[in-house]
Amino acid sequence: MITVGATILALFPLAIEGGPLWKPLCYAQIGGLAVVTFITLLGPGFLLDLCARSKVDQMGDGWRQIGARTARAQNQVTKISLDHQILLTERQRSPYDSSV
């Protein structure tokens, strides 16, 4: 970005006061650099968004199924964790505890 900006700015004096050969050449370079920089900044983001949307369309309900599987797995982990805590609590009781 900085290099392109500096090049465009440096070509303006030559485009304004250059000879009959330099003026069209400088205008062509300034225009080309500006257009290509604009396309480079917007093009990849647009293509990535386009590809991501088509992927979501292909998946359809697949995203919902993945979300449901993830929720079930989280619930299962929570249940296992609670069961583990109960087992640890039971192990900590003394064998001579009268409440058991």
C-alpha positions as a printed Julia matrix, in Angstrom:
100×3 Matrix{Float64}:
   0.0     0.0     0.0
   2.73    2.43    0.95
   4.82    1.58   -2.1
   1.88    1.94   -4.47
   0.85    5.24   -2.87
   4.39    6.6    -3.07
   4.69    5.54   -6.73
   1.39    7.17   -7.66
   2.35   10.39   -5.88
   5.78   10.4    -7.5
   4.26   10.0   -10.98
   1.94   13.04  -10.67
   4.63   15.72  -11.27
   5.94   13.81  -14.26
   2.4    13.38  -15.6
   1.68   17.09  -15.25
   4.95   18.55  -16.62
   6.38   15.66  -18.6
   6.82   15.64  -22.33
   4.44   14.18  -24.9
   5.79   10.66  -24.24
   5.69   10.84  -20.42
   2.16   12.18  -19.87
   0.22    9.23  -21.34
   2.67    6.75  -19.83
   2.31    8.23  -16.34
  -1.48    8.39  -16.56
  -1.56    4.74  -17.63
   0.68    3.71  -14.74
  -1.27    5.76  -12.19
  -4.58    4.34  -13.39
  -3.27    0.79  -13.54
  -1.77    0.89  -10.07
  -4.91    2.42   -8.59
  -7.25   -0.11  -10.22
  -5.09   -3.14   -9.41
  -4.68   -2.04   -5.79
  -8.44   -1.57   -5.46
  -9.12   -5.01   -6.97
  -6.46   -6.63   -4.76
  -8.0    -5.17   -1.62
 -11.59   -6.14   -2.42
 -11.22   -9.24   -4.61
  -9.96  -11.88   -2.15
 -12.5   -10.9     0.52
 -15.34  -11.07   -1.99
 -14.21  -14.47   -3.31
 -13.79  -15.86    0.21
 -17.29  -14.7     1.14
 -18.69  -16.18   -2.06
 -17.01  -19.55   -1.44
 -18.09  -19.63    2.21
 -21.72  -18.95    1.28
 -21.72  -21.7    -1.34
 -20.22  -24.12    1.2
 -22.96  -23.28    3.72
 -25.59  -23.81    1.0
 -24.09  -27.22    0.18
 -24.05  -28.26    3.83
 -27.7   -27.32    4.36
 -28.83  -28.79    7.66
 -25.37  -30.19    8.26
 -24.46  -27.19   10.41
 -27.47  -27.81   12.65
 -26.51  -31.46   12.98
 -22.96  -30.52   13.93
 -24.31  -28.07   16.5
 -26.62  -30.73   17.97
 -23.75  -33.24   18.19
 -21.57  -30.65   19.89
 -24.31  -29.88   22.44
 -24.8   -33.6    23.17
 -21.06  -34.05   23.64
 -20.89  -31.09   26.04
 -23.81  -32.49   28.06
 -22.11  -35.87   28.19
 -18.85  -34.33   29.41
 -20.73  -32.41   32.1
 -22.5   -35.59   33.22
 -19.22  -37.52   33.37
 -17.65  -34.7    35.33
 -20.5   -34.68   37.86
 -20.35  -38.49   38.19
 -16.61  -38.25   38.79
 -17.13  -35.63   41.5
 -19.7   -37.85   43.22
 -17.29  -40.81   43.15
 -14.49  -38.69   44.6
 -16.78  -37.46   47.36
 -17.8   -41.03   48.2
 -14.16  -42.17   48.32
 -13.28  -39.39   50.74
 -15.72  -40.71   53.32
 -14.22  -42.66   56.12
 -14.95  -46.39   56.22
 -15.89  -45.85   59.85
 -18.45  -43.18   58.98
 -21.78  -44.06   60.59
 -23.88  -42.16   58.07
 -23.17  -44.68   55.33
